[in-house]
Amino acid sequence: MAPADDGPPGMVAMARRAIRLSLADGIPARSLRVAIVVGIILNLINQGDALLGLARPHWLKMILTFIVPYCVATYGAVSYRMREGGGAE
C-alpha cells in the first residue's frame, strides 16, 4: 500500500521540528514578553480612545494585537534556529 501524499519529502519532519522549536529553549517566554510590550504599545495607539473610556473597546482587535506579535516573534526565532541548524532536536 502506498503512503499518503504529505507533500514534498521532509515537509512533515520540518513542520514537527518547527513545532518542537517553538516550544523549546525559552522561545515561548521571549515571545510572550515581546507580545506584551508590543501589544500594549499598539493597543494604546490603536485603541487609545476606547481605553480612556471615550469609545467602546473592540475586544477581538485588542486580543489580536497581542497574538500577532507573539506569532511573529515565535516565527522569527524558529526560522533563525532552523536556518542555523541549532535548537532542540
N, C-alpha and C positions, 0 to 999 in steps of 0.2 A: 504494500500500500504506500502511495506517495505521501510525503509530509505536506502539511498545509503550507500554502504560499504566504510567508510572513514578510514578503518584500525582499530587498537585496540581502544577501548573506551578511550576517553580523548586525543587522539593524536591531533585532531583539536583544542581543547581547549588549549593544551600545546603549539602548534605552534602559536596560536593567542597571548598567554601570552608572548612567546619569542619575537614575533614581537613588542608587546607593550613595553616590557622591553628594547628592542634595540633602541627605540626612546625616552626613558624617563630618567629622573634623571641624566642628564649630560653625559650619555654614549656616545652619538654621538660626543660631544665636546672632551671628553677624547680620544676617538678612533681616531679622526681626528688629535689631537696633536701627538699621537703615530705614526700614519701613516706618518705624515710629517717628524718627526725626523728619524724614521727607514727608510722611503723611500729615504730620502736624503742620508743617510749613505750607504744604499745598492746600490743606483744609482751611487754614487761615486766609490764604489768598483767594481761594475759590468759594468758600462758604462763610466768609467773614461776617456778612450781614446776618446770616442765619445764626451764627454762633453768638452774635451780640443781641439776638432777640428781635432783630428788625425784619426778619423774614422767616418762613418755615424752612427747617433743615431738610435736605434731600439725603435721607439716611443711606440709601443704596450708593449714592455718589460718595458719601463720606467713608463708607466701608471700602469701596473700590479704591479710594485714594490711599488706603493703607495696603491693600492686597497687591496692587500693581507694583509699587516699589519693592515689596518683598519678592515677588516673582522675578523682577528684573535683576535684583541683587543676587538671587539664587542662580539664575541663568548665567550671569556673568562669572560667578565663582566656579560653577560646574564646567562651563565651557573652557575656562582657563585651565582648570585641573585636567580636563580631558585632552586639551591640546598639548599640555606639558607632560602628559603621561603619568602624573602623580595621583595621589589620593588613595582612598580606600579601595581595595580590591576584594 
